Amino acid sequence: MVSVQSFVAAAEETDQALKSLSVQCAGLRDQVSFACIFYDERHDDRLIHAFLEDHFAGVPVIGGTSCGGAMSAQGLGGEGSIGLLAVIDPNGEYGVATASLQGDIASVAEATLHRALANASCPGELPELVWVYQAPGQEELVIEGLRRVVGDRCPIIGGSSADNTVAGRWRQLGPDGPMAHGLVVAVLFSSGGISFAFQGGYEPAGPSGVVTKVAYEPLGSSGVVTSARGRTIVSIDGEPAAQVYNRWTQGAVAEKLGGGNILMETTMHPLGIDVGKIGDVPHYLVVHPDQVLADGSLCTFADIAEGTTLFSMRGDKTRLVERAGKVATAAANGLPGGPESLAGGLVVYCAGCRLAVDDQMDEVATTIAESFDGSPFIGCFTFGEQGQVLGHNAHGNLMISAIAFGR
């Protein structure tokens, strides 16, 4: 039998928020099998780690900073919030391992997954789900390394840790403590079953084009380019990428064509990659443009390969609010025992969407709570989302994922 509990506390000072959490989760000592914790960047990671060591010593834990804190079935935690999800599953197996994202990133991720399996006492076994939390920037390489072990037979779900202002103050937290440029990998063997959903809240706007050139950084000091993909799109259909994008979006970045940050201007106008259809309905992996360079190149939060067809996408606040509930419903419906067997959930909601939805974020928490029928959940806000789309593990932006734990 699996049970899930969630707790949120908000305070300007970390010790005050932790005192509140301590009262809320009193009585859970020696019961928790797996824990997730997400918090506003202004909190002291060392105090949070000490709290976990005191209350849940030896428990596999994964988490880190989340843009503006956390949300739960009780609503949006708001500034200064810390959210804790506790999974109690005496018949399940869980393991977590951490690493610094340096050197050969794919090999680091591969080795970290093997350590997590060993820590779960399940070496060589295929977990029901791999959950990751990492520093932004190397997501595709992390997935490549994890896929060396589990391929696409096992969903890889998670998020890229975020701060409040895209200033690089994101951190990750695992059993060994906080990191600034790290990777935390969890393997889940739940006795009650797990289901998931991973979707974006956008639709095609009409225009599309082919990426004809990308800029990529050299591999190490050799300067060798190993693949024609990167996060700087130089041209689309042979034209400067920013100009094409600006035309597609009726001038959304007209004032930044000479260079500048375009995160806010592009949140409702992302790019999409067609990843296939279910029936006659196409599905898209969403990519968020974040900067225009002086030469007219367009930078994104995800890798793009030359030859990729990009679609102009569009969204609005209502769609982004409603989509969160639909994703949660899809996850609950996918449980082996159906939604009636739901114990609780874990939700990843893109921080870019959070900032765009703004004063309607309480509605996002409410619609998820309704879709989970009041079951406990914790939600974090990330700068990149990982999930499985049509059976393939991938990294995207402006996406929403939900994990449902069965009883």
C-alpha positions as CSV (number, residue, x, y, z in Angstrom):
1,M,0.0,0.0,0.0
2,V,1.4,3.4,-1.1
3,S,0.4,6.7,0.5
4,V,1.6,10.2,-0.4
5,Q,1.7,13.3,1.7
6,S,2.5,16.9,0.7
7,F,3.5,19.9,2.8
8,V,4.2,23.6,2.0
9,A,5.5,26.3,4.2
10,A,6.3,29.9,3.3
11,A,8.5,32.4,5.2
12,E,11.2,34.9,4.4
13,E,13.7,33.1,6.7
14,T,14.6,29.5,5.9
15,D,14.6,28.4,9.5
16,Q,11.0,29.7,10.0
17,A,9.7,27.9,7.0
18,L,11.4,24.7,8.1
19,K,9.9,25.0,11.6
20,S,6.5,25.0,10.0
21,L,7.4,22.0,7.9
22,S,8.7,20.2,10.9
23,V,5.3,20.6,12.7
24,Q,3.4,19.5,9.6
25,C,5.4,16.3,9.0
26,A,5.8,15.3,12.6
27,G,5.2,11.6,13.0
28,L,6.6,10.6,9.6
29,R,10.1,9.6,10.8
30,D,11.1,6.2,9.7
31,Q,8.1,5.9,7.4
32,V,9.1,7.8,4.3
33,S,10.5,5.8,1.3
34,F,11.2,8.7,-1.1
35,A,11.0,12.5,-0.9
36,C,11.0,15.5,-3.2
37,I,11.7,19.0,-2.0
38,F,11.5,22.3,-4.0
39,Y,12.1,25.8,-2.8
40,D,12.5,29.5,-3.6
41,E,16.1,30.4,-4.6
42,R,16.4,32.7,-1.6
43,H,16.4,29.9,0.9
44,D,19.5,28.4,2.5
45,D,20.1,25.0,1.0
46,R,22.4,23.9,3.8
47,L,19.6,24.4,6.4
48,I,17.2,22.5,4.1
49,H,19.6,19.6,3.8
50,A,20.2,19.6,7.5
51,F,16.4,19.4,8.0
52,L,16.1,16.4,5.7
53,E,19.0,14.7,7.5
54,D,17.3,15.2,10.8
55,H,13.8,14.2,9.8
56,F,14.4,11.7,7.0
57,A,17.9,10.3,7.5
58,G,18.8,7.8,4.8
59,V,15.7,8.5,2.7
60,P,16.4,9.0,-1.1
61,V,15.6,12.7,-1.8
62,I,15.6,14.8,-4.9
63,G,14.9,18.4,-5.5
64,G,16.3,21.9,-5.6
65,T,15.3,25.5,-6.4
66,S,12.1,26.2,-8.2
67,C,11.0,29.6,-9.7
68,G,9.0,31.3,-7.0
69,G,8.7,28.3,-4.7
70,A,6.2,25.5,-5.0
71,M,2.5,24.7,-5.3
72,S,0.3,22.0,-3.8
73,A,-3.3,20.9,-3.4
74,Q,-3.7,23.8,-1.0
75,G,-2.8,26.3,-3.7
76,L,0.3,28.3,-4.8
77,G,2.9,28.5,-2.0
78,G,4.1,31.8,-3.2
79,E,7.3,33.7,-2.5
80,G,9.6,32.1,0.1
81,S,7.8,28.7,-0.1
82,I,9.2,25.3,0.3
83,G,7.3,22.2,-0.9
84,L,7.8,18.7,0.4
85,L,6.4,15.5,-1.1
86,A,6.7,12.3,1.0
87,V,6.0,8.9,-0.5
88,I,5.4,6.0,1.9
89,D,5.9,2.7,0.2
90,P,7.3,-0.1,2.4
91,N,7.1,-2.6,-0.5
92,G,8.7,-0.3,-3.1
93,E,12.3,0.4,-3.9
94,Y,13.8,3.9,-4.5
95,G,17.3,5.1,-5.1
96,V,19.0,8.5,-5.7
97,A,22.5,9.4,-6.9
98,T,24.1,12.8,-7.7
99,A,27.0,14.0,-9.8
100,S,28.6,17.3,-11.0
101,L,27.9,18.1,-14.7
102,Q,31.5,18.2,-15.9
103,G,33.4,16.5,-18.6
104,D,31.7,13.8,-20.7
105,I,28.1,14.7,-19.6
106,A,26.4,11.7,-21.2
107,S,28.8,9.3,-19.5
108,V,28.4,11.1,-16.2
109,A,24.6,10.7,-16.5
110,E,25.0,7.0,-17.4
111,A,27.2,6.3,-14.3
112,T,24.8,8.3,-12.0
113,L,21.9,6.2,-13.1
114,H,23.8,3.0,-12.4
115,R,24.6,4.3,-8.9
116,A,21.0,5.2,-8.3
117,L,20.0,1.7,-9.2
118,A,22.6,0.3,-6.9
119,N,21.4,2.6,-4.1
120,A,17.9,1.2,-4.6
121,S,19.3,-2.4,-4.3
122,C,18.2,-3.0,-7.9
123,P,21.3,-3.0,-10.1
124,G,20.7,-4.1,-13.6
125,E,16.9,-3.8,-13.3
126,L,14.6,-1.6,-15.3
127,P,12.9,1.0,-13.0
128,E,9.3,1.9,-13.5
129,L,10.4,5.5,-13.9
130,V,13.5,7.7,-13.8
131,W,13.1,11.1,-12.3
132,V,15.8,13.8,-12.8
133,Y,16.5,17.3,-11.6
134,Q,19.5,19.1,-13.0
135,A,21.2,22.4,-13.9
136,P,19.9,23.9,-17.2
137,G,22.0,23.6,-20.3
138,Q,23.0,20.0,-20.9
139,E,19.6,18.3,-20.8
140,E,19.9,16.5,-24.2
141,L,23.3,15.0,-23.2
142,V,21.9,13.9,-19.8
143,I,19.0,12.1,-21.6
144,E,21.5,10.5,-24.0
145,G,23.4,9.0,-21.1
146,L,20.3,7.8,-19.3
147,R,19.0,6.2,-22.5
148,R,22.2,4.2,-22.7
149,V,20.9,2.3,-19.7
150,V,17.1,2.3,-20.1
151,G,16.5,3.4,-23.7
152,D,12.9,4.4,-24.2
153,R,11.6,1.3,-22.3
154,C,11.4,3.5,-19.2
155,P,10.1,7.1,-19.0
156,I,12.6,9.7,-18.0
157,I,10.7,12.6,-16.4
158,G,11.9,15.7,-14.6
159,G,12.9,19.3,-14.8
160,S,15.8,21.7,-15.0
161,S,16.2,23.7,-11.7
162,A,15.2,27.3,-11.8
163,D,15.7,30.6,-10.0
164,N,13.4,33.6,-9.9
165,T,15.0,35.9,-12.6
166,V,17.1,33.6,-14.9
167,A,20.3,34.9,-13.2
168,G,21.9,31.5,-12.8
169,R,21.1,31.1,-9.1
170,W,19.5,27.7,-9.5
171,R,20.7,24.8,-7.4
172,Q,20.0,21.1,-7.1
173,L,19.7,19.0,-3.9
174,G,20.3,15.3,-3.3
175,P,21.2,13.1,-0.4
176,D,24.8,14.5,-0.4
177,G,23.7,18.1,-0.2
178,P,23.2,21.1,-2.5
179,M,25.0,21.7,-5.8
180,A,25.1,24.6,-8.2
181,H,25.8,22.7,-11.5
182,G,24.7,19.2,-10.8
183,L,22.5,16.3,-11.7
184,V,20.3,14.3,-9.3
185,V,18.8,11.0,-10.6
186,A,16.1,9.0,-8.9
187,V,14.9,5.5,-9.8
188,L,11.4,4.5,-8.8
189,F,10.1,1.0,-8.3
190,S,6.7,1.7,-6.8
191,S,4.6,-1.1,-5.4
192,G,1.4,0.7,-6.4
193,G,2.2,1.6,-10.0
194,I,3.1,4.9,-11.6
195,S,1.6,6.7,-14.5
196,F,2.7,10.0,-16.2
197,A,1.8,12.5,-18.8
198,F,3.9,15.1,-20.6
199,Q,2.3,17.8,-22.8
200,G,2.6,21.4,-24.0
201,G,-0.3,23.9,-23.9
202,Y,0.2,25.4,-27.3
203,E,-1.2,24.9,-30.9
204,P,0.3,25.6,-34.3
205,A,-0.1,29.1,-35.5
206,G,0.4,28.3,-39.2
207,P,3.9,29.3,-40.4
208,S,6.7,26.8,-40.5
209,G,10.2,26.5,-42.0
210,V,13.3,24.4,-42.1
211,V,16.4,25.1,-39.9
212,T,19.2,25.6,-42.5
213,K,22.1,26.5,-40.1
214,V,22.8,26.2,-36.4
215,A,25.9,27.4,-34.4
216,Y,27.4,24.8,-32.1
217,E,30.2,25.0,-29.6
218,P,33.3,23.0,-30.1
219,L,33.7,19.7,-28.3
220,G,36.4,20.4,-25.7
221,S,39.7,21.9,-26.8
222,S,39.8,19.9,-30.1
223,G,37.3,22.1,-31.8
224,V,35.6,19.0,-33.3
225,V,31.9,19.3,-34.2
226,T,30.2,16.0,-33.6
227,S,26.7,16.8,-34.7
228,A,24.9,19.5,-36.6
229,R,22.7,20.7,-33.7
230,G,22.9,23.4,-31.1
231,R,20.9,26.1,-29.2
232,T,21.6,28.9,-31.6
233,I,19.6,28.9,-34.8
234,V,21.5,31.0,-37.4
235,S,19.0,30.7,-40.3
236,I,15.6,29.3,-41.2
237,D,14.9,28.7,-44.9
238,G,18.2,30.5,-45.6
239,E,17.2,33.8,-43.9
240,P,18.3,35.1,-40.5
241,A,16.4,33.2,-37.9
242,A,15.3,36.1,-35.8
243,Q,13.8,37.9,-38.9
244,V,11.9,34.8,-39.9
245,Y,10.6,34.3,-36.3
246,N,9.6,38.0,-36.1
247,R,7.6,37.7,-39.3
248,W,5.9,34.5,-38.1
249,T,4.8,36.3,-34.9
250,Q,3.7,39.6,-36.5
251,G,6.5,41.6,-34.9
252,A,6.8,40.0,-31.4
253,V,10.5,40.7,-31.3
254,A,10.7,43.7,-33.6
255,E,12.3,45.9,-31.0
256,K,15.0,43.3,-30.3
257,L,16.2,42.4,-33.8
258,G,19.5,44.0,-33.0
259,G,20.0,41.8,-30.0
260,G,18.5,41.2,-26.6
261,N,16.6,39.0,-24.2
262,I,13.2,37.9,-25.5
263,L,12.0,35.5,-22.9
264,M,8.8,37.4,-22.1
265,E,8.0,38.3,-25.7
266,T,8.2,34.7,-26.8
267,T,6.4,32.7,-24.1
268,M,3.1,32.8,-26.0
269,H,4.9,32.3,-29.3
270,P,7.2,29.4,-29.0
271,L,8.5,27.1,-31.7
272,G,7.3,23.5,-32.1
273,I,8.8,20.3,-33.4
274,D,6.3,17.7,-34.8
275,V,7.1,14.4,-33.0
276,G,4.2,12.4,-34.5
277,K,0.5,11.7,-34.3
278,I,-1.9,9.8,-32.1
279,G,-4.7,9.1,-34.5
280,D,-5.0,12.2,-36.6
281,V,-3.8,14.5,-33.9
282,P,-0.2,15.8,-34.2
283,H,1.9,16.2,-31.1
284,Y,4.7,18.8,-30.7
285,L,7.7,19.3,-28.5
286,V,7.9,22.9,-27.6
287,V,11.0,25.0,-27.7
288,H,11.4,28.5,-26.1
289,P,13.4,31.2,-27.8
290,D,15.2,33.3,-25.2
291,Q,17.6,35.7,-27.0
292,V,18.3,37.4,-30.3
293,L,22.0,37.9,-31.1
294,A,23.5,40.9,-32.9
295,D,23.9,38.8,-36.1
296,G,20.2,37.9,-36.2
297,S,20.6,34.4,-34.7
298,L,17.9,33.0,-32.4
299,C,18.9,31.3,-29.2
300,T,16.7,28.7,-27.5
301,F,16.5,26.6,-24.3
302,A,16.7,23.3,-26.3
303,D,19.0,21.8,-28.9
304,I,17.8,22.1,-32.6
305,A,19.2,20.0,-35.4
306,E,19.9,21.3,-38.9
307,G,17.1,20.1,-41.2
308,T,14.5,20.3,-38.5
309,T,11.1,21.7,-39.5
310,L,10.0,24.3,-37.0
311,F,6.4,25.3,-36.5
312,S,5.3,28.6,-35.1
313,M,3.1,27.9,-32.1
314,R,0.7,30.1,-30.0
315,G,-0.8,30.0,-26.6
316,D,-2.8,32.0,-24.1
317,K,-3.3,32.1,-20.3
318,T,-6.5,30.2,-20.4
319,R,-5.0,27.3,-22.3
320,L,-2.0,27.2,-20.0
321,V,-4.2,27.1,-17.0
322,E,-6.5,24.4,-18.4
323,R,-3.7,22.2,-19.8
324,A,-2.2,21.6,-16.3
325,G,-5.5,20.0,-15.2
326,K,-5.7,17.9,-18.4
327,V,-2.1,16.6,-17.9
328,A,-2.9,15.7,-14.3
329,T,-6.1,13.9,-15.4
330,A,-4.2,12.0,-18.1
331,A,-1.6,10.8,-15.6
332,A,-4.2,9.7,-13.1
333,N,-6.2,7.9,-15.8
334,G,-3.1,5.9,-16.8
335,L,-2.7,4.2,-13.4
336,P,-3.1,0.4,-13.6
337,G,-6.0,0.7,-11.1
338,G,-7.5,3.8,-12.7
339,P,-7.9,7.2,-11.2
340,E,-9.6,5.7,-8.1
341,S,-6.3,4.2,-7.1
342,L,-4.5,7.6,-7.1
343,A,-2.4,8.2,-3.9
344,G,-0.8,11.5,-5.0
345,G,1.3,13.2,-7.6
346,L,4.3,15.2,-8.6
347,V,3.9,18.0,-11.2
348,V,6.4,19.9,-13.2
349,Y,5.1,23.2,-14.6
350,C,7.4,25.4,-16.8
351,A,8.6,28.5,-15.1
352,G,8.1,30.5,-18.3
353,C,4.5,29.5,-18.3
354,R,4.3,30.4,-14.6
355,L,5.5,33.9,-15.3
356,A,3.2,34.3,-18.2
357,V,0.1,33.0,-16.3
358,D,1.1,35.3,-13.4
359,D,-2.0,36.2,-11.4
360,Q,-3.9,33.1,-12.5
361,M,-1.4,30.7,-11.0
362,D,-3.7,29.9,-8.1
363,E,-6.1,28.6,-10.8
364,V,-3.4,26.3,-12.1
365,A,-3.0,24.7,-8.6
366,T,-6.7,24.5,-8.2
367,T,-7.3,22.7,-11.6
368,I,-4.6,20.2,-10.8
369,A,-6.1,19.6,-7.4
370,E,-9.5,19.0,-8.9
371,S,-8.0,16.7,-11.5
372,F,-6.3,14.7,-8.8
373,D,-9.6,14.7,-6.9
374,G,-8.0,16.3,-3.9
375,S,-5.1,13.9,-3.6
376,P,-1.8,15.3,-2.3
377,F,0.7,16.7,-4.8
378,I,3.7,19.0,-5.0
379,G,4.5,21.1,-8.1
380,C,7.7,22.8,-9.1
381,F,8.5,25.4,-11.7
382,T,11.5,24.7,-14.0
383,F,13.6,26.1,-16.8
384,G,13.3,23.0,-18.9
385,E,11.2,19.9,-18.8
386,Q,12.0,16.2,-19.6
387,G,9.5,13.6,-20.5
388,Q,8.4,10.9,-22.9
389,V,6.6,12.0,-26.1
390,L,5.0,9.2,-28.1
391,G,7.4,6.6,-26.6
392,H,10.6,8.7,-26.9
393,N,12.4,10.4,-24.0
394,A,13.1,14.0,-24.8
395,H,13.8,17.5,-23.5
396,G,11.5,20.4,-24.2
397,N,10.5,23.9,-23.0
398,L,7.2,25.4,-21.8
399,M,5.9,21.9,-21.1
400,I,3.9,20.4,-18.2
401,S,4.4,16.9,-16.8
402,A,2.6,15.0,-14.1
403,I,3.4,11.8,-12.3
404,A,0.6,9.8,-10.6
405,F,1.4,7.4,-7.8
406,G,-1.0,4.5,-7.4
407,R,-1.9,3.0,-4.0
